[in-house]
């Protein structure tokens, strides 16, 4: 195994996950192809039909984008009267919201996805990370990731509805990032309770449908907010391919239900594997597990040496997040990397 020597490579591995190029530089002797369990993206992508030539040759029609947004709204169970706007990924919306809202005092329910804090701080806002929902009222804008990344903490949507009303009564706003909620029961989401004054819900496409590179996400809320986001994004923000694939995927409810059932079985299997390796499961969603081990850093490096990438956390060195392996070969490879196929315990 090769010791890590490049600080930028170390940062790439620990920041978002998915840093395969950095992993290859740090562990050049690792077997190929790598098994990437660092991102929480569904490893079995939606089997979309071939995209039409027109999707690449022409700019998307307004009517096609409207059909995509309608299909997404129906899949989300979006409340009547709420608006929806498609964007080139949830991250693009996260980047855009500070410029649109212009808020200077932000509170985030943490420990959570670091981009929210980074983007708002870069805009000049004073950002506070809080441990409890009621502490967020001290700021002009509250941000809740639900379910939370990385620990899967889930706030009751009715509590969030009441909280949104409290914030709105004080002229304040709420953003709820539901990037990992598609595979959970619809009643887990705030979307069906929209529109709510000054509340914005963000939804991701790529994680659940295994197509993160397509770059597609949505903002939901009052039509005044979604119209302002649409204007800020400008025309043709979403590609023709994303429009066609997104419509097909959101209309295929059977695939989503079958995927949820398969992932639930895989989660049980992953839990057993991690617990056999001495991990304590401390967080969960249908797409990843957060686990604690006193030797997490050493295990992370051992797995990298075996060509298996997981998600470490610089601020929590005893944590690792594991995306779900897909199929017998991937589960066997993780088990071998963890030392569970006759190679002794991980060290």
N, C-alpha and C positions, 0 to 999 in steps of 0.2 A: 504494500500500500504506500502511496506517495503522500508525504506530509503536505499540508496546505501552506503555501508560501506567499500567495498573492492576496492582499487585503481586499481588493476590488472583487476578486472571485469569491472570497468568503462572504462578502456582503451580498453578492448576487444570489448565492445559495440560500442565505438566511432571510432575504427580504420578502419576496412574494412566493417563492417556489417556482418551479418550471425552468430553473437556470441550468439547462442541460449543457450548454456550451461551457459555462464556468465549471461544472462538475467534471466534464471531460478533461479540461486543462488541469484540474487539481488531482484527478485520478486517471491518468492516461492508460493505465494497465487494466482498468475495469473492462469486463466483457461487454460487447455490443450485441444487440441494441440495449440501451438502458431501459429499465423499467421505472417510469416516472410516476411516483405516488405522492408527489409534492404539491399538487395543485388543487385537488378536490374537484377535478373535471371528470365527468362521466367517461369512462374508457371505452364504452360501446356507443359510438355515435349514431344519431338518428339516420336511418337508411333512406336518404332523400332521393327523389327521382332526378334524372339528368336535368341540369339547368338549361333553359332555352338559350339559343344563340342571341336572341333579342335582349336577354338580361344583361349581356356584356356589350352589345352593340349600341344600345339606346339608353338614355337616361330614364330612370323609373318614372312612370306616370303618377300623377297625384292620386288617381283612383286606386292604383295598385298599392301605394303606401297606406291609403285609408283602409284597404282590405286587410293588409297586414296588421294594422293597429286594431281593427275590429276583431280579427281572429285571436290576437293576444288578449284583448279585453275580455272576450268570452272565456278563454282558457283561465284567466285570472279570477273570473267571477266579479269583475269590476262593477261597483255600484252604479246604478242608473244616474246619469247626469254628470259623471266624472269624465275627465279628459284623459287621453293617452297620446303620447308622442314617442315615435321610434327614433333611436339614435344609434350611432356606430359604436355600441358597447356602453355598459354602465359607467365605465371609467370616464368616457367622454362627458357624461352628465355630471359626474363628480367634479371634473375639472371646470365645467361651465358654471355650476351653481354659485360659487363665490362671486363671480363677475355679475351674475344676474341678480342675486339677492343683496349683495353689498353689506352683509352683516359683519360687525366688528367684534362681537363677543359670542363665542361658540362653545358649547359643552357637548362632549361625546361620552356615551356610555361605553366604558372600556372594561378590560383590555380587548382591543378589537383591530380590525383591518386598518393598517397604518396610513393608507392613502387619504382617508378623511382628514386626519390631523395634519398630514403633510400639506395637502392642497389648501386647506383653510389658513394654516400658518403662513404659507407662501403668499397668500393674498393680503397679509397684514393683519389678520384677525387675531385676537387674543383667544387661545384655545385651551380649554381645561378638560382633562379626562377624569370622569367621575365613576364611582362604583355603584351608585344607586340612581334610579330613575328620578326620584324627587329632587336630587341635587342639580339636575339639568335645568331647572326653572330659573336658576341664577343668571343664565345666559339669554341672549336674544334669539339664538337658534340652538335647538337640541338635535343630536344625531344618534340614532339607534340602529344597530345592525341586528337584524332579526330573521332567522336565528343567527346568533353571533358567530363570527369567524374570529378565533379558532375553536371556541369551547362549546358552541351549540346552544348557549343560553337562549331561552325563548321567552319573550314577553307576551302576555295575553293580549290579543288585539283589542279587546274591549278596554283594557287598562290603557293601551296606547290611544284609543279613541278619546277616552276621558282626558288623558294627558294633553292630547292635541287641542281639545277644547279649552283647557286651562291655559295653555300657551297662547292660543289665539285671542282669548279674552284680555291678555296683557300685551297684545300687539306683537307676539312672538311666533316663531315658526318651528316646524318639526319635519325632519327628513328621516324616513325609515328605509333602510337598505335591505331588501328582501332577496338578495342574490342567490341564496341557497334554499328558498322556500318552495319551489315548484313541485318537489316530490313529497311534500308534506300535505296533510289534509287542508282543504281550502279554508276551513275555519281557523287555521293558524295565521292567516294573512290579514293585513289591514285593508287590502284592496276592496273586498266586498263592502266595507263600511265607508268607503269614499263616495262622494267628496266630503272632505272636512276642511274647515277654514285653515289656510296656511299650512296644510300638511301635504307632503310630497312623498310618494313611495317609488323606489327604484327597483326594477326587476331585470334580471339577467337572462339571456337566452343560452349562451354558449356552455355554461357549466352543466346544466341538466341535459341538454341535447348533445353534449360532447363535441361541440363545434365552436370552440372559443375563438378560433382564427377567423370565423365569419364576421365577427364584430357586430353584435346586435344587442341592444338593450332598450329599456323603456322607462319613461317617467309617467306617473299617474297622479292625478290630483284635480283640483279645481280647474276648469277650462281656462281661466285667466292665467294660471301658472303654466299649464301645458302649452297654451298659445304663445306665451312669452318665450318658453324654451324652444318651440318650433321656429319662431322668428330668429332667435339667437343662433340656432344650428344652421339656418339657411336652407336653401333648396337642395334636394338630392343628397341629404346627409347619409342615407342608407343605400347600399349598393343594390343593384337589380337582383343579383344572386341571393343576397340576404332576404329580399322581399319574397322571392319565390319559395325559398327553402323555409323561411319563417312561417308563411301561410300554410304550407303543407304540414309542417311539424305541429303547429298549434291546433290544427284541425284533426290531428290523429290522436284522439284521446285514448284509444286502445293501447297505442305504443307507450304512452306516458304511464298508464296503469300497469302494464306488463313490466315496464322498467322499474317502477317503484317496488313491485313485488320481488323482482330479481335482486335489486340492490338490498332490500331488507334481508334476504337470505345471505347475501354476501357479507353484510354487516355482522351477522351472527358468526359467520365463519372467521372474519377478520378479528372480532373480539376474542374468540377462543385462541387464535394464533398469538395475538399480542399478550394475552394473559399467561399463556404457556411460556412466553419468553420473559416473564417477570414484570410486564408493564401493568400499570393501573390505568384503566380507561376513565378519563376525567371530563370528556366532552364528546358530543356526537351529533351528527346530522346524517341524512341518508347518503351523503357523498364523502364523508371523511370521519375519522376518529382522531381525537386528541388523547395522547397517552403520556403518562409520567413514568420515568425510570431514573434512578439515581446515576446510572451510567449512560444516559441518553446521548451525550456527546460522543462517547466511544462507540456506541451502537450505530449512530449516524454515520461515522466514518467507516465502520466495518461494512455497513450496507452499501455505501458509496463504492468501496473497494470491490463489492460484488455486482456493481452496476445497478443498484437500486437507490433511487433518490427519494428521500422523504423531506419533510419541512421542519427545520430546526427554528428556534427562536432565541436570538441573542439575549433578550431580556429574561428569558425563562430557560436556562440551560438544561433543566431536567425534563423539558417537554419535547415531544416529536408529534407532528401531525401526519397521519397516514391516509392518503386517498385509497379508494377501494381497488384491489387487484381485480382483473377480469379474466376468468377462466382458470383451468387447472394449472397451466404452465406458469401463469403469473403468481398464483398462490404458492406453488411449489418453490418458485424462485425466491419469494419473500421468506418462506419458511427456512430455506437453505441459508439465506443471508442472516437470518436471526439465529442460526445454529441449531435448528430444530429437526434437521435431517441427519442425525448421527454425528454432528460435528461438535457436540458439547454446547454449553450455554454461552450466550453472547458475552464478549469481554472487550 
